[in-house]
Amino acid sequence: MSRPLLTVVLAAGKGTRMRSDLPKVLHRIAGRSLLGHVLALAKAVGGEALAVVVGPDMERVRDEAVAAAPGAEVFVQERQQGTADAVLAAREAIAAHQGDVLVLFADTPLVRPETVRALLGALDGGASVAVLGFEAREPGSYGRLVTSADGELIAIREAKDATEAERAIRLCNSGVMAFRLDAPLDVLDAIGNANAKGEYYLTDAVEIVRSRGGRAAAVACEEDEVLGVNARAELAQAEAIWQRRARAAAMADGVTMIAPETVWLSFDTQLGRDVVLEPNVFFGPKVTVAPGAEIKANSYLEGAEVGAGARIGPYARLRPGAVLGQKVHVGNFVEVKNTTMGDGAKANHLSYLGDGAVGAGANIGAGTIFCNYDGFFKHKTEIGDGAFVGSNSALVAPVKIGAGAYVGSGSVITKDVAEGALALERSEQEERPGWAAKFRMLMARRKAAAGAS
């Protein structure tokens, strides 16, 4: 950028149409709040300063802003009297800033960094104010961008204040604006409220700037990019758009998706080259999948690291703290939580591995459970390299199975097992010849007697 940039993010909307106890801008797409997406955009375009405007009693929104952007200043818009009034809530930050000012909306999470850079580029091209617009399929209640014959922006007319001819315009206002003014507060303070709603519209800045000899420009983008989220249906629509983009980007980077529309990614999912994703795979936040790994159908991953060449699923669940080495196999109906698995380790069927460490090359048999919780505290299970745990075993933590050791199927292990040892814990098998036939005969008699009565 040619000049320092202050980004003002407007996040004071109540979001009543969401019908939620959660503030609108804290609803999530791809695991990140709407506000978080917009703050990430502000960071991506390189602004040196950031101001977030919230409404009264919006402590959760304030907390989210500070957590997502620790350097942000937070201001309160005491009364909601329009977009210009909202921007002026950040008066202190604007007054202290020497450079360009960008206004973003916290409920518009899909704007791309390259689009904002194009908007700021219009300022470099000589505009004093630049407005992001879009060709609306149904202009409806959107403000219209009124342009001259040579394409220069003349005014932004709110739908309720527009003439019939102006309402026929399809180029609409997204709300996103950028300013290059020597005294931006002078322009903002000159905005009045002589309109149908009696509010202070930021869009009036266009005509004020032009009346003072400045030039205004409109920069167009796709309509989906400036979708505002005001209701649950729009939240779902925004999620779908975000997912389509993310899937396309992943496939362009070398990821195979057999049925892309069934894969759900998080905002921070990292997928290496030649990763294969089968249908119905869901990624929660903080998942990294190394090159060549395969995630089979109907698997759920969150807070996990998957090593190169690993094979996960089908129907596997990786929970936070699961760290899987190279060529690890985690199979159907296996759940891994807060457990590391060394290179080549396997747990192929019907097991729970919680709070543990599995050594390289170890094999966990079907139905094995790490009994990690005593009702008060979590305890760790440690399995050495090359160990073999037989099917249907319960390992009662804290416990260690030594390298190369064997645990016999059906055992309940409560004590450490030495390296290379065999551990068995079973009752002696008893067999009673002829018992089954006698039992069936007895039960048949009882059933017949019960029917007769």
Secondary structure in CASP SS format (residue, H / E / C, confidence):
PFRMAT SS
TARGET T0000
AUTHOR 0000-0000-0000
METHOD secondary structure of the structure
MODEL  1
M C 1.00
S C 1.00
R C 1.00
P C 1.00
L E 1.00
L E 1.00
T E 1.00
V E 1.00
V E 1.00
L E 1.00
A C 1.00
A C 1.00
G C 1.00
K C 1.00
G C 1.00
T H 1.00
R H 1.00
M H 1.00
R C 1.00
S C 1.00
D C 1.00
L C 1.00
P C 1.00
K H 1.00
V H 1.00
L H 1.00
H C 1.00
R E 1.00
I E 1.00
A C 1.00
G C 1.00
R E 1.00
S E 1.00
L H 1.00
L H 1.00
G H 1.00
H H 1.00
V H 1.00
L H 1.00
A H 1.00
L H 1.00
A H 1.00
K H 1.00
A H 1.00
V C 1.00
G C 1.00
G C 1.00
E C 1.00
A E 1.00
L E 1.00
A E 1.00
V E 1.00
V E 1.00
V E 1.00
G C 1.00
P C 1.00
D C 1.00
M C 1.00
E H 1.00
R H 1.00
V H 1.00
R H 1.00
D H 1.00
E H 1.00
A H 1.00
V H 1.00
A H 1.00
A H 1.00
A C 1.00
P C 1.00
G C 1.00
A C 1.00
E E 1.00
V E 1.00
F E 1.00
V E 1.00
Q C 1.00
E C 1.00
R C 1.00
Q C 1.00
Q C 1.00
G C 1.00
T H 1.00
A H 1.00
D H 1.00
A H 1.00
V H 1.00
L H 1.00
A C 1.00
A C 1.00
R H 1.00
E H 1.00
A H 1.00
I H 1.00
A H 1.00
A H 1.00
H C 1.00
Q C 1.00
G C 1.00
D E 1.00
V E 1.00
L E 1.00
V E 1.00
L E 1.00
F E 1.00
A C 1.00
D C 1.00
T C 1.00
P C 1.00
L C 1.00
V C 1.00
R C 1.00
P H 1.00
E H 1.00
T H 1.00
V H 1.00
R H 1.00
A H 1.00
L H 1.00
L H 1.00
G H 1.00
A H 1.00
L H 1.00
D H 1.00
G C 1.00
G C 1.00
A C 1.00
S C 1.00
V E 1.00
A E 1.00
V E 1.00
L E 1.00
G E 1.00
F E 1.00
E E 1.00
A C 1.00
R C 1.00
E C 1.00
P C 1.00
G C 1.00
S C 1.00
Y C 1.00
G C 1.00
R E 1.00
L E 1.00
V E 1.00
T E 1.00
S C 1.00
A C 1.00
D C 1.00
G C 1.00
E C 1.00
L E 1.00
I E 1.00
A E 1.00
I E 1.00
R E 1.00
E C 1.00
A H 1.00
K H 1.00
D H 1.00
A C 1.00
T C 1.00
E H 1.00
A H 1.00
E H 1.00
R H 1.00
A C 1.00
I C 1.00
R C 1.00
L E 1.00
C E 1.00
N E 1.00
S E 1.00
G E 1.00
V E 1.00
M E 1.00
A E 1.00
F E 1.00
R C 1.00
L C 1.00
D C 1.00
A C 1.00
P H 1.00
L H 1.00
D H 1.00
V H 1.00
L H 1.00
D H 1.00
A C 1.00
I C 1.00
G C 1.00
N C 1.00
A C 1.00
N C 1.00
A C 1.00
K C 1.00
G C 1.00
E C 1.00
Y C 1.00
Y C 1.00
L H 1.00
T H 1.00
D H 1.00
A H 1.00
V H 1.00
E H 1.00
I H 1.00
V H 1.00
R H 1.00
S H 1.00
R C 1.00
G C 1.00
G C 1.00
R C 1.00
A E 1.00
A E 1.00
A E 1.00
V E 1.00
A E 1.00
C E 1.00
E C 1.00
E H 1.00
D H 1.00
E H 1.00
V H 1.00
L C 1.00
G C 1.00
V C 1.00
N C 1.00
A C 1.00
R H 1.00
A H 1.00
E H 1.00
L H 1.00
A H 1.00
Q H 1.00
A H 1.00
E H 1.00
A H 1.00
I H 1.00
W H 1.00
Q H 1.00
R H 1.00
R H 1.00
A H 1.00
R H 1.00
A H 1.00
A H 1.00
A H 1.00
M H 1.00
A H 1.00
D C 1.00
G C 1.00
V C 1.00
T E 1.00
M E 1.00
I C 1.00
A C 1.00
P H 1.00
E H 1.00
T H 1.00
V C 1.00
W E 1.00
L C 1.00
S C 1.00
F C 1.00
D C 1.00
T C 1.00
Q E 1.00
L E 1.00
G C 1.00
R C 1.00
D C 1.00
V C 1.00
V E 1.00
L E 1.00
E C 1.00
P C 1.00
N C 1.00
V C 1.00
F E 1.00
F E 1.00
G C 1.00
P C 1.00
K C 1.00
V C 1.00
T E 1.00
V E 1.00
A C 1.00
P C 1.00
G C 1.00
A C 1.00
E E 1.00
I E 1.00
K C 1.00
A C 1.00
N C 1.00
S C 1.00
Y E 1.00
L E 1.00
E C 1.00
G C 1.00
A C 1.00
E E 1.00
V E 1.00
G C 1.00
A C 1.00
G C 1.00
A C 1.00
R E 1.00
I E 1.00
G C 1.00
P C 1.00
Y C 1.00
A C 1.00
R E 1.00
L E 1.00
R C 1.00
P C 1.00
G C 1.00
A C 1.00
V E 1.00
L E 1.00
G C 1.00
Q C 1.00
K C 1.00
V C 1.00
H E 1.00
V E 1.00
G E 1.00
N E 1.00
F C 1.00
V C 1.00
E E 1.00
V E 1.00
K E 1.00
N E 1.00
T E 1.00
T E 1.00
M E 1.00
G C 1.00
D C 1.00
G C 1.00
A C 1.00
K E 1.00
A E 1.00
N E 1.00
H E 1.00
L C 1.00
S C 1.00
Y E 1.00
L E 1.00
G E 1.00
D E 1.00
G E 1.00
A E 1.00
V E 1.00
G C 1.00
A C 1.00
G C 1.00
A C 1.00
N E 1.00
I E 1.00
G C 1.00
A C 1.00
G C 1.00
T C 1.00
I E 1.00
F E 1.00
C E 1.00
N C 1.00
Y E 1.00
D C 1.00
G C 1.00
F C 1.00
F C 1.00
K E 1.00
H C 1.00
K C 1.00
T E 1.00
E E 1.00
I E 1.00
G C 1.00
D C 1.00
G C 1.00
A C 1.00
F E 1.00
V E 1.00
G C 1.00
S C 1.00
N C 1.00
S C 1.00
A E 1.00
L E 1.00
V E 1.00
A C 1.00
P C 1.00
V E 1.00
K E 1.00
I E 1.00
G C 1.00
A C 1.00
G C 1.00
A C 1.00
Y E 1.00
V E 1.00
G C 1.00
S C 1.00
G C 1.00
S C 1.00
V E 1.00
I E 1.00
T C 1.00
K C 1.00
D C 1.00
V E 1.00
A C 1.00
E C 1.00
G C 1.00
A C 1.00
L E 1.00
A E 1.00
L C 1.00
E C 1.00
R C 1.00
S C 1.00
E C 1.00
Q C 1.00
E C 1.00
E C 1.00
R C 1.00
P C 1.00
G C 1.00
W H 1.00
A H 1.00
A H 1.00
K H 1.00
F H 1.00
R H 1.00
M H 1.00
L H 1.00
M H 1.00
A H 1.00
R H 1.00
R H 1.00
K H 1.00
A H 1.00
A H 1.00
A H 1.00
G H 1.00
A H 1.00
S C 1.00
END
